[in-house]
Amino acid sequence: MAAVSWTVIIPVKDLSRAKSRMADGRPAPSDLARAFLADVLDAVHPCPLVDRIIVATSDPEAMAIATAHGALSVDDTGHPGINAGATWAARSATAGTGVAVMVSDLPRLTTAAVSRVLELASAHPVSFVADLQGTGTTMWLALSPTLMPPHFGAESRQAHLATGAVDLVERYPDQVLLPARADADTPEHLEGAGAGRLGPHTRQALDGNPASTPHEMPDTAPDT
């Protein structure tokens, strides 16, 4: 399988309004959203197949977190929503690499899982990673940005299949992929351990010690 270098696009909406379904307890949903993003960035950054990481957002705090964790940020004001923001960011800022779009709420993500996804995706023009529920999408990958756009949200797995994209989970039933499928939208998603350990920033937030600024976030990457 030929080696492909990748630009990873992580669209992030307003952190202060993110994770509303987590609002029935502590920590605050916005603290969890910040922690999820930091854990995702720390998992992606060490991957040798990743050429660069771009956070597409209009949220200044998300931009600061991106910078603190070794990523670029682009202001996607005027391109609301994960699909529009990802498509714009990839077409505006990518050249000579594959494009991987991933959600920012993967608190169990590991570098090993990212590496495996990118390795498998290198064999297919367009592919995706289905979430643990089997209906949504956590990652969408294309060998060229001209093969955009992606689809995220409810029933996005079926939308991707309809375009001919390869379901990496179905094609390669690999346990290493589990952390790349485990997005977190509800408190219940944080309780099970079947997809691996929570990242250090998420654990810190759940322990009641969220980092107040990006500069206070530890640099420790999740276990791989």
C-alpha positions, -999 to 999 in steps of 0.1 A, spaced: 0 0 0 16 33 -11 23 58 16 1 89 15 6 121 36 -25 136 50 -39 170 59 -63 165 88 -92 190 90 -110 193 124 -141 215 121 -151 230 155 -182 250 163 -186 276 191 -173 258 222 -195 277 245 -226 261 228 -211 227 222 -221 194 237 -256 206 249 -267 170 255 -240 169 283 -257 197 302 -274 175 329 -243 173 351 -207 183 358 -184 193 343 -199 220 321 -204 210 285 -181 237 272 -153 223 295 -158 189 280 -158 203 244 -124 219 251 -110 187 266 -123 166 237 -106 189 212 -73 189 231 -73 151 233 -80 148 196 -52 171 187 -28 153 209 -37 120 193 -33 133 158 -2 153 162 24 125 166 10 104 137 38 101 111 13 101 82 0 135 91 15 164 72 -5 191 89 -35 197 111 -60 224 105 -88 234 129 -116 252 110 -135 274 134 -148 309 141 -143 304 179 -112 323 192 -108 299 220 -107 269 197 -81 287 176 -60 292 207 -63 255 216 -53 246 181 -21 267 183 -12 254 217 -14 218 204 6 223 172 -22 228 147 -30 256 123 -64 274 125 -85 289 98 -115 312 104 -145 295 88 -169 324 94 -194 323 66 -193 285 62 -215 273 91 -218 237 100 -193 209 100 -198 199 64 -195 234 49 -166 243 72 -147 212 63 -152 215 26 -141 251 26 -111 245 47 -99 215 26 -103 233 -7 -88 265 6 -58 252 25 -48 218 11 -24 209 -17 -5 177 -24 -20 156 4 -49 134 11 -77 150 32 -90 136 64 -119 153 81 -127 143 116 -150 153 144 -136 170 174 -154 149 200 -134 117 201 -121 116 237 -107 81 234 -88 87 202 -53 73 200 -24 79 177 -25 42 168 -61 45 157 -54 76 136 -24 59 120 -44 28 112 -73 48 97 -50 68 75 -31 37 64 -63 19 54 -77 50 37 -46 53 15 -60 24 -6 -93 41 -15 -102 73 -33 -129 81 -7 -136 64 26 -150 70 60 -152 57 96 -187 49 110 -195 57 146 -202 31 172 -239 34 166 -234 25 130 -254 53 115 -231 84 118 -196 93 107 -166 103 128 -140 105 100 -142 111 62 -111 107 40 -103 115 4 -71 112 -16 -79 145 -33 -99 176 -20 -117 176 -53 -136 146 -41 -153 166 -14 -178 172 1 -182 150 32 -214 142 51 -216 143 89 -246 140 112 -276 117 114 -277 89 88 -244 101 73 -231 66 70 -258 58 45 -252 91 27 -215 82 22 -223 47 10 -246 62 -16 -217 81 -30 -195 50 -33 -173 58 -3 -157 28 14 -168 20 49 -134 12 66 -151 -4 96 -171 -28 74 -141 -35 51 -115 -39 78 -130 -52 111 -100 -40 131 -102 -35 169 -76 -7 166 -102 14 149 -126 15 179 -112 47 195 -117 64 162 -154 55 162 -162 65 198 -176 101 196 -192 115 227 -225 132 225 -241 121 258 -229 113 293 -235 76 286 -209 78 259 -182 86 285 -191 57 308 -182 26 288 -146 16 284 -150 -8 254 -134 16 230 -104 24 252 -93 48 278 -104 84 279 -77 110 270 -59 129 297 -77 162 291 -111 146 293 -102 127 325 -89 160 340 -122 177 331 -143 148 346 -122 150 377 -133 186 381 -100 202 371 -105 216 335 -77 237 322 -88 273 322 -65 283 293 -48 264 265 -14 272 281 -23 253 312 -31 221 293 -5 193 297 13 181 266 9 144 275 -5 125 245 -31 97 250 -18 62 254 -15 44 220 
